[in-house]
Amino acid sequence: MDESGTIEQQTGFALDFYKVVAGKNENAIDAGNSLLSPISITTAVAMAGAGAKGKTLEEIRAVLKLPEGEAMHQFTSQLKSAILKDGADVGGPSLHFANGLWVEKTLTLKPSFQELVKGKYGAEASLANFGNKAEEERTNINKWVSDATKGKIENLLPPSSLNDKTAMVLANALYFKGTWKKPFKPEETKDHDFHLLDGKTVSVPYMTSKNKQVVRNFNTHKVLKLPYVQSSQGAGADNRSFSMFFILPNEKDGIAQLEKDLDTEMLTKHLNWTSREVKVGEFRLPKFKFSAGFKASEALQALGLKAPFSQGADFSNMVEGPNAELLYLSEVFHKCFIEVNEEGTEAAAATGAVMMLRSLPMPETPIDFVADHPFLFVLREDKTGLILFFGRITNPSLSQ
């Protein structure tokens, strides 16, 4: 399987999905902070695709930009074993990537589907009593998500999201905690103004440092790269390299145009330049901490994922018996959390899919990087280019 090609396609999906979510509010002045984990969304929906056929399967594969056939599921298997494995015991970062599957106890999973989700996604099927205890099962699933994300994602599935028609819930949970290679000194953090899109300002704490930084000027914006401490021993040594990138428009109100211009080629170019440190002049980066939750199903449908949510959905590879023809995807819930501070970054994401039965050279001169107005950020694994989190900060003072 061409893993690099698939990951490049995943960058395209991340951008497509982000633009739909961020563009739901056309008034840029009212746009808020945004956060999503594209790989979490991809994984949860791809698990549903393991039981799909025909147009339903083809739409899932096409919208998620995944390869055909077995390679679609092999991709996640490789991610789990090579990129998203935990490095806490060998120097960092701390990573947890888990998949879960709950099926109504009156239904019988097809052995082929059960083997596929267990073998490729690591998801053990659990029997659930959605028919009589839907709210109790919702609480159990939410607890699984909370445990998997170390308490950062609570109540992924909202009240009344499950009922006696629920057939299956597929969930992905992703947790990341990394320490900067060059941590900021808390005593140097000072409050400064941050310029909002409506022309007002808020005072927020800014981290700063006199260390050299990996930063580069582009025509209309600057990009800062902050790498995390990597595992230095054991099986994970030197195989991965995680960083967070901050893409800052030159203009204080330039975020909307930056989002409009950004495409896969541009993003890849911005994140793949030679990582050489340069002297910085004025350097300030705001601390921020917030969560975001939304129905990913709406954005997925806007991108063309129609058949899985329709009465004509074909998930007949999932379960045995007459109910196999009645399955459809009802909702996909997504929730994320991120905190960026002097020590590093803690981030988490979870996605739940609910199945229902239908009734250039670096300059030597110092570069300023003052993130005092809205910017984009990306957390990714650099050697493969896999994006874990993608977001926008329009107001660092908002703790949502």
N, C-alpha and C positions, 0 to 999 in steps of 0.2 A: 504494500500500500504506500502511496506517495503521501507520507504524513505532512511534509512541508507544504505540499499543494493544498491539502485539506485544511491546514491551519491558516493558510492565506485566504482560502474561501471563508473560513470562520471569521476572519477580520472583516470581510465584506458583509457577512451576516450581522456582526456586531454593529457596524456603522449603519446598515439599513434599519435595524431594529431601534438603535438609539435615535435616529433621525425621526422615526415615527413617534416614539415616546416623547422626545424633547419638542417635537413640532406640533404636538396636540394643541398647545396654546400658541396661536399665531402672534399674539402680542408679546414681543420679546421683553418688554419692560416688566410684564407680569410673570415672566418665566422664573421658575424656582430652581433649587438644586435638583439635580437628576443623578440617579445611580442605578446601574444594572450589572448583572453578571451574565454575559452572553453564553458562556460555556455551561452554566447551570440550566439555563432555559433550553439550550440545545439538547442536553443530556436527558432531561425529563421528557421532552417531546419525542426524542429519538427512541426512548424506551417504549413509548406507545407505538411508535413505528415498527417495533419488533413484532407486533401482532397485527399489522396492517397489510392490506393487499391492494392491487390495482391503483386507481387514481388517488386513493387516500394515502397510500405509501409513497407514490411518486410526488405528491404535493409536499409531504413532510420532508422528503429527501431534497427536493428542489428549493424550498423556502429556507431550510436550515443549511443549505449549500454543503450537503454531505455526499460522499461517493455512493455509488450504486452497490447493491448486493451485500455480501458479507462485510465488505470494507466499511460500510456505514456503521456497523456495531463494533468492528475491530478498532476503530478510531478511539472510542471511549475506553476500551480495554487498555490500549497503549497509553492513553493519558493517565489512567489510574496507576499503572505500574512504573511509568518513566518520569512523568512531569509532575503529577499532583500527589506524589507520595510524601509522607510526613518526614521532615528533616529535623524535628525538634531535638532528637537524641544525638545528632551529629553536627550541631552548630547552627541549624536553622535553614529555612524558616519553618514555623509550625503550620502544618497543612492537614486538613481533613476533608476528604471528598467521599461522600457516601450516597448510595441510592437505596430507596425503599419501595416496597410494593405491598399493597393491602388489597385483598380481593374478597368480595361478598362470599360468605361461607356456603351459600346455596349454589354457587357456580363452580365449575371444574375447569381449571386451567389446562390448556393443551400442553402436553409434556415438552413439545418443541419450543413453545414460547417460554415456559418456565426455565428450561435449560439455557435458553439464549440470554434471558435477563440475568440469570445467576452467573453464567459463565463470562459474559462480556461486561455486564454492569455491576456485578457483585451484589445484586438485589435478591434477598431471600423473600419468598412470598409468604405473607402472613394472612391468616383467615380473619375476617372481620364480620361483625354482625350489623351491617348497615341497615338491614331491614327493620330491626327493633331497637337498636341502640346507636343511631347515627351520631348523635351529639357526643356520646361517650367515646366512640371511635375517633371522632374529630379531635377530641382532647388528647387521646393516645398518640395520634399522628403528630399533632403539634408538639407534644412532649419529645417525640423522637427527633423532630427538627431542632428544637431548642437544645437538646443534649448534644446533637451533632455539631451545632454551631456555638457551643459553650455559652448558651444563654443569650446570644446576640440576636437571634431571630425568634420572636415570640408570636404565637397566633398566626402562623402562615395561612391556615385555612380559617376564614372568618365564620362567625355564627351563621348557622343555617345553610352553609355551603354544601353540606352533605345531607342526604335524606334517604328514604326507603327505596328510592330508585337508583341510588349510587351502586355501581357495580365494582368499581376499582379506583384506587388512588395510587399514582406513581409519583415519587418525590425524589428530588436531588438536594443535597445540602453541601455547601462549600464554606470552609473556614480557613482564613489565612492570617497569620501574625508574623510580621517580620521586623527586624531591627535595622535601622540605617547603618551602613558601613561607617558613616561619619555622623553620629548622633549630634543633635543640637544641644547646647547648654541651656537648661531651663532658666537660669539666672539672667540670660541675655534676651529672653523673650520680653517684648515690650508691646504696649498697645499703640496702634496707629489706625488711621482712617482707611476704610474700604469703600470704594465708590460703587454704589448700586446703579442699576440700569435706569432708575427713575430720576437720577440726578442727585439723590440724597447720599449721605455717607453714614456708616456705622463704625464704631470703634471696636476693633477686634485684636486679640493677641497675635503677634507676628514672631515667628522664629527667625533667627539670623545666624550668620556664621562668617568668619573671615577665611575659611578654608577655600581652596580651589574647588570649582564645581564643573560638572559636565553640562555645559549650556551652550546653545548655538542660536545665532540670529538667522531668521529667514526674512523674506520680504515684508510680510505683514504681521509677523509674530515671532516669539521666541519659544524655545523648547528647553526645559530643564530635566535632567535625568538624575534621580536619586536611587542608587543601588542599595540592596539589602545585604546583610551578612549572609554568606552562603555556607553550606556544610563543607567542612574541611577534612573530613575523614570518612571512612566507610564506603559503602556502595554508592552513596549519593554524591561523593566528592567530585567537584568540577563538572558534573553533568548538567547542572541547571544554573540559571542566573536570573534572579527576579529583580525588577526595578519598578519604580513609579515615575511616570513622565507627567510633566505639567506643561500644557500648551497655552501660552499667554498671548492674547492679541495685543498689538501695539496700541490700538485705540481703546479707550476705556469702555466704549459701547460696541466693540468689535466682535463680540461673541457670536451674534447671529450670523454675520457674514462668514466667520470662521467655520461654523457648523455647516453652512450652505456649501462652502468650497471644499470641505474635507471629503476625500474619497479614499478608497483602499490604497491606491498607488501613493497618494500624498501622505497618508498616515504611515504606511510602511517605510517610506523614505525618511520621514521625520524621526521614527523610532529606531532606525537601523544605521544612523551615521556613526562614524568612528568615535568611540567613547574616549575622548581625550579631555582631561581636565584643563581648565583655563582660569586665570585670575578673574575674580568678580569684583565689581565696584560696590554699588549699593545692592544689598541682597536681603530680601524679606519674603517670607512665605507664611501665609496665615495657617493657624491650626484650625481644624474643623472636625466635626463629629455629627453625623446625621444618619437617618434611616429612610428608606423609601419602599413603598409597597404599591402594587397595582395589578390589574388583571392583564397578564401578558397575552391572553387570548385575543384581546381587541387589536393589539399591534400585530400579532401573527396573522390574523384575518386580513388586516390592511395590507400585509405583504403578499397575500395570495393563498394563505392556508385556509381554504374554504371547505373542502370535502370532509375532513375529519370532524368538523363541527356540524355537519349537515345530517339530515335524515337518511341520506344515501351513503353515509360513512361505511367503510368496509374494514372492520377489525376482527374478521372471522378467524384469524390465525391465533386469537387470544384464548378463547374458551370453547369447550365442547358443548354440543346440544343446540336447541333452537334459539336460545338467547344470544348465540354468537352473531346472529344477523341483526341484533338490536342495539349493539354497542355503538356509542358515539362519544366524542370528546366534548364535554360540556364547558369546562373552564380550565384555564391555566393561571394559577396564582404565583406571583413572584415577589420576593421581599429581600432587601439588602440592607446592610449596615456597614459603615466605615468610620474609622477614627484615625486621623493623622496628627501626630504630636511630635515632641522633641525626640522621643525614643525610636519611633517608627510608625508602623501602620498595623491596625487590626481591622479586618474586614470579614464579612460573612454574607452568604446569600443562600436562598432556598427557593425552589420552584416545585409546585405541586400541580400535577395534571389529574383532573377528575374525570373518570369515565362514567357515563350514565347509560341506562337502558332507555330507549325512546319509547314511550308512549310519546556639500562643498568644503575647502581647507578652513581650519579653525583660526580665527584672528588671535593675535597675541595680546592685543590691548584688552584691558578689563571690560567685562560685559556686566551691565546692570540687569538684575532680575528682581523686579518689585511687583509681586502679584497682589496689587491693591485694587483690582477690578476683576470681573468675571472671567473664568478660565476653564479649560477642560483638563481632565486627568485620566490616565490610563495605568492600570497595574497589570503587568504581563511578565511572562517568562521569556527572556531575551533570545536564548539560543534557538528556540523554535518559533517565537513570535506569538505564542498563545496568549490571548487577552483573557484575564480573569475578571477584571472589573473595569467599567468605563463610566465616566460621569462628568458632571458639570457643577461648578460652584458659582452661584450668583450672589450668595450671602452667607459667609462663613459663620455668622452669629446665630444662624438658625440651627437649633438642635431638635430635629424632628423625630 
